[in-house]
C-alpha cells in the first residue's frame, strides 16, 4: 500500500528501466501521483483510494500499468511484493484478498514470459497481519511456481 518512493527516485532518470506502482493515496510517504512519470516516461503510478478493493486494483493494473509494461522491452522483471493491501492488514485501507495477489502475479508472469523468457525475481516488501501475509505469500509463490513449470 505504500508507494515505492525510493525505487522511483533511483529510477527517475533511467531510459531503459521501467517502474510502476499501485498504492494507497493519500498515505505515507505522500508520493506516487499519476503525474509523476519519470524523466523519460518510464514511471507509471496508479494510486488507489482508501477503501478500494478488487475492482479498482484490477482496473488500475489492466488499464494503466500492464499496457505500459507490455510496451516496454525488458530482460528481467523485479517485483516488490507487498501484501499490506490485504483487507485484514492493520496499516492501511485497501481491501484485497489472496486471489487478487494471485491474479496480479499471473499477469506479471505472463508479461515476463512474453518479454524476458519468464525471468521474475520477487522481493517481500510488506504485510503486517501474519495470517493474511502467510496466505497472500502462499498465493503469490504458488503462482510463481506454476508459471515456472
Beta strands, then each sheet from edge to edge (+ up, - down):
strand 1: 19-24
strand 2: 43-48
strand 3: 77-82
strand 4: 120-126
sheet 1: 1+ 2+
sheet 2: 3+ 4+
end
